[in-house]
């Protein structure tokens, strides 16, 4: 990480490193982010005592997260807390009123969108759009909620005349991936980046020479390591909703941006296809 970062990106980047931490290291990070009064005045000794670890352990964790040391970590985290504290939301509680529940769920999604934008790599978006626009065949792989995100974007692409196949069955994924080639693209959708069947399908596609894209919450995950392009969402977790709920909103927005970028590459064809597909739906409704 750089010494100077966009404050809104600090929390997301640290969260994305979480799979690389031991349970004890994660506990220390959680204790820091659990404090809304964390500032540039917060002493190393205080952090260590609160987490029940040595000062050397705190410094080691800071460096593992990509900072030069505790002072660098403290400055960046303090900046993140300062700009984000008004947007932070408390976890859902059984005692919440209906209004509080609605507010917390919406604010979680808004924060996920803003933080995902803060870490967005525009060059990765452009490369992904090029791969999709130029591909002969487009395979989308995902299971569970990830498959629903894949279906949503496949539906959008079909409206502008771009065909994509969505697979959520392990055997179908493997079979289709084995038939791809250098003119094709495969996209793996997995919040954790560790869904085995999705990972295996993307690995097969890559061995066949296809371009590969990962949509995930973790840039250091196995799925990300298999992809030519990685597009990351980020979201804070909660005991009830987990990370997936807000991250799903962020991933849908990532793919909306990709959709527009792809359409932009041949707007005339996209508009003509959109007119035809709209007419086809209208005709069906009349019938």
Secondary structure as UniProt FT lines:
FT   HELIX           7..16
FT   HELIX           18..20
FT   HELIX           23..33
FT   TURN            36..37
FT   TURN            40..41
FT   HELIX           44..51
FT   HELIX           55..64
FT   TURN            65..66
FT   HELIX           70..84
FT   TURN            85..87
FT   TURN            94..95
FT   HELIX           98..119
FT   HELIX           122..134
FT   STRAND          138..141
FT   HELIX           145..159
FT   TURN            160..161
FT   STRAND          165..167
FT   HELIX           170..178
FT   TURN            182..183
FT   STRAND          185..189
FT   HELIX           196..207
FT   TURN            208..209
FT   STRAND          211..216
FT   TURN            219..220
FT   HELIX           222..226
FT   STRAND          229..232
FT   TURN            239..243
FT   HELIX           244..264
FT   TURN            265..266
FT   HELIX           267..286
//
